Amino acid sequence: MAEGRPNILFIFADDWGRYAGAYRQVEGDRTPNALLNTPNFDRVAREGVLFTNAFVPAPSCTPCRSSLLSGRYFWQTGLGAILQGAVWDASIPSYPLLLEQAGYHIGYTYKVWSPGTPRDAPYGADRTRYAPAGTRFGRFSFVATEHVAERGVEGAKAVLYDEVRRNFDAFLAARPPGAPFCYWWGPTNTHREWQRGSGKALWGLEPDDLKGRLPAFLPDVHEVREDVCDYLGECLAVDAGLGLLLARVEQLGELDNTFVVVSGDHGIPGFPRGKCNLYDFGCEVALAARWPGRIPAGRIVDDFVNIMDLAPTFLEAAGLDPPEGMAARGLMDVLRSEKAGQVDPERTFVVTGRERHVAKARAGNLPYPQRAIRTKGFLYIRNFEPDRWPMGDPKGLDNPATEPPPFEELEHNTFVAYADLDASPSKAWMVHHRGEEQVRRLFEMGFGKFPAEELYDLAKDPYYMNNVAGAPAYQSIQRQLAERLMAVLKEQRDPRVAEPACRFERAPFTNA
């Protein structure tokens, strides 16, 4: 291995959000993390740095990953800024290919969205994809459940653990002698769907232990608790996979010269205000990093981090200068610091945004344009088209008198209505109970239209339930945050504000 150049092991789970036991120490006992045992993520955090304010640039997988690969805001990536029909702009440098040019052996398993390769390319068509053992991990709870009767719970899980090991070993076997590696492990099992009841059956999690621990904007009922519980089981599967990778690198004797970073591409799917929303439930993610001798251990860092900041960080770790055009800021100074808490005094906010997620969620294939700024105390959101439906056209379900589709259809078919919200038991339950007095306000908050401006005082309102935009007491902070947000958008040439004639409804941001 080249002197001074670390391996880079990047774990980036689909739709993971911020679910790991290590966060209990900053959140307390009244969140789902109090119930989670994630020894491998916790090890990375304990032996390195745990970030408490990590956010994605966009709460949708393709624009987020385009930002991460390029170190640019999603609106700076052309057709990389949309989910369905995305096309990578080969003129935009991406950190994996830059590392490869510098002598790194690069590769991935499961989901990445690779620059320069077709989406959904068959195995063998992409030289950087390593999955000879298969990709069943993406349906972890379903596959494991199929094997429980024959093998028992732990034996059923072992089938999928073996897949993780064999895929990683194939990548390692292809490494040229002496070359450092950059491996991206992108499990998708935390994306919908998962086996009903698997959180308890496979992981021993009790759904009703979540009572009183859900965000206030979700109905605290058994059906929703079970849905969250099953999702948390998938998070535990991700942690188990992480442990397998760490063990393999440790067996090679290379763990201490491996820069390990663990995170995810946005918040929880299939729940109102999660994925596809600019609230914390949709944009906040786990982030921990470990590199002994380079990253002082045992620190909790409160600096605000945009996940796209990882692109220049990986390059800097490898001794490379980030290319011109990267809007992201590398984290190596923060990582190498001995300080905890707020390390870099300038990292006090992040800017997030959203445009198009599911194609045809709204008539005319229109996006839902939003931008937001998140600081320690406040969340300010600008909704550019408040007359549109944020979660997609309701197909009449905005009227409580409309008979809803069958529960099973809403549970499994995302496109029935509100198509920017994944199909799920929770979505189905809320649609079916939307006319009830105790559910009505929560349904409106999750499925209804948003005003042009939203402002939340997070110290008083941690679940962003009460919009104080326009309130006299908040006029000053609202103006300050709006101005700061618009300044960033103009500086970074966001078409929503810098080029009014060039909207995301037109090229180059749509291929419809």
Secondary structure, 3 states (H helix, E strand, C coil): CCCCCCEEEEEEECCCCCCCHHHHHHHCCCCHHHHCCCHHHHHHHHCCEEEEEEECCCCCHHHHHHHHHHCCCHHHCHHHHCCCCCCCCCCCCCHHHHHHHCCCEEEEEECCCCCCCCCCCCCCCCCCECCCCCCHHHHHHHHHHHHHHHHHHHHHHHHHHHHHHHHHHHHHHCCCCCCCEEEEEECCCCCCCCCCCHHHHHHCCCHHHHCCCCCCCCCCCHHHHHHHHHHHHHHHHHHHHHHHHHHHHHHCCCHHHEEEEEEECCCCCCCCCCCCCCCHHHHEECEEEECCCCCCCCEEEEEEEEHHHHHHHHHHHCCCCCCCCCCCCCCHHHHHCCCCECCCCCCCEEEEEECCCCCCCCHHHCCCCEEEEEECCEEEEEECCCCCCCCCCCCCCCCCCCCCCCHHHHHHCHHHCCCCCCCCHHHHHHHHCCCCHHHHHHHHHHHCCCCCEEEEECCCCCCCCCCCCCCHHHHHHHHHHHHHHHHHHHHCCCHHHHCCCCCCCCCCCCCC
